[in-house]
Amino acid sequence: MALAKATPFIFHSDQGSQYATWQHTERLLGLGVKISMSDKASPTQNGLVERFMRTVKEAHVDYSEYRDFEDAQKQLKHWLEVVYMTERIHEALDYVTPAEFEAVALATRYTLLNTA
């Protein structure tokens, strides 16, 4: 689902069997995606994702009511794609939204690649 929307530069995961299968890794590598995996038995290496999940729960889930699973999916999708990515500024990103940060990063990367 994620690859249908965009191709990341890096895909980070734990070493779960679903992420380590050749079908998964070949698809990522075929798209030029770098694969990053946490070391075995090192859950603290996934701290950024754990912190993000905390943010999702505290900023959205704890204050939402869902009629059913489909409603939960719809509301979470809207919160992630609209509120979190385009409206919510982030201190760690120098008070811009992730969409704004990504646009600058992609423009900078494009400029660097074309001037080298």
N, C-alpha and C positions, 0 to 999 in steps of 0.2 A: 504494500500500500504506500509506503514511504517513497519508494522509487518511482511510483506513478506520478508523484507530484514534483520531485526534484532529485538530483543526484548529489549526495553529500561528498565532501572531500575526504572525510574520515568517518568510518563506522566503528563505534566503540561498543563492546558488550562484555559480558562475563563469558566464561568458557562453557556455557550451556551447550548441550548436544545440538540444539536447533541452530545455533550460531556457528558451530564448528563443522557442520556437514559440508561436504564438497559442493553440493548444489548451491548452498548459500554463499560460500566463499568464492566459488568460480563466478557466480553472477556479479558479485561486488567487484572482483578483480577485473572482470571483463568490461566493466564500466569505468575502470580507472580509479576505483575507490580504494583508499588505504584502509587496511583492517587493523584495528587495535583491540586487544583483549586484555582484561585484567589477569594478573597472575593467579594461579590456582590458590584457593584458600586465602584470598586477599580481598575481603569485601570492602575494605576502606578505599580501595582504588576506584570504586564506583561512587564516590562521595558526591560528585556533581549531579549525577542522575538522581541519587537519593534526595538531595536538597531540592531539586526541581520537583520531584514527586511531592515533597512536603509543601512546596509553594502551591501546587495544583490543589492539594487537599485543603490547605488553610485559606486560600484566596477564592476558591470556587466550590469545591465539593461540600465543605462544611456549611455553606450558606445556600445550597441548592436543594430543590425537591425534584425528583424525577418520577414521572408517571409510570415508566417502564424502561426496559433496557434501551430501546430505540430512542426514547427521549433523553436518556443519559448520554448516549452517543452524540446526539444532535447538539445538546447543550455543551458538552465538553469540546466538541469540534469547534463550535462557535467561540468558546472562551479561548481555546488555544490559538486558532487561526486569526481571530479578530482582536480580541481583548489583549491577550498576552503578547502577540507578535506585532500588532500595529498601534495599540493604544497605551499600553502599560510601559512607562519608562523604567529603566533599570539602572540602579546605581553603579553596578559593575561594568556597565557599558557607557559610562560617562553621561548618564541621564538621557539616553536616546532609546528608542524601541529596538527590539531585535531586528525588525525589518529594515529600519534605517541603518543600523550597524552593518547588517549583511550587505546592503546596497553599496555602502562605502567600501567594505572589504572586497567585494567583487569588482568594483570599479578600480580599486587600487591594484588588485591582482591582475586585471586585464591590462592596465597601463604598464605594470612592471613586465609582463610577458611580451608586450609589443614594443618595448623600448630596449629590450636586451639584445 
